[in-house]
């Protein structure tokens, strides 16, 4: 899984059937301290995430198919599986 920040959404009237009736978001990987890493990706939203949310992204096609309960191979790779409320790290614990 990858920790990401939702930076936008995609609206498309013409798209592959696999994406029909699915919310498509643009996400960018971040480090646990919230700093952006390089690259962006497109992910299907299953948890009602919004722009600015920190999310967990599963970026592996087979897992995406299992979560969406798809029977046939589909061109879907990344899926948002959770919205992060808080990140606790060991360094946070040591400061207390």
FENDAMO-V331554 format. One record per backbone hydrogen bond with DSSP energy under -0.5 kcal/mol. NH is the residue of the N-H (numbers start at 0). CO is the residue of the C=O. Records with the same first field share a line. If there is no record, write none. Layout:
NH=CO / CO
This chain:
1=56
3=54
4=27
5=52
6=4 / 25
7=25
9=23
14=12
18=15
19=16
21=18
22=44
23=9 / 21
24=22 / 42
25=7
26=24 / 40
27=4
29=2
30=34
33=30
36=28
40=26
42=24
43=77
44=22
45=43 / 79
51=5
52=49
54=3 / 52
55=81
56=1 / 54
57=78
58=56
59=57 / 76
63=59
64=60
65=61
66=62
67=63
68=65
69=64
75=73
78=57
79=43
80=55 / 78
81=55
83=53
92=88
93=89
94=90
95=91 / 92
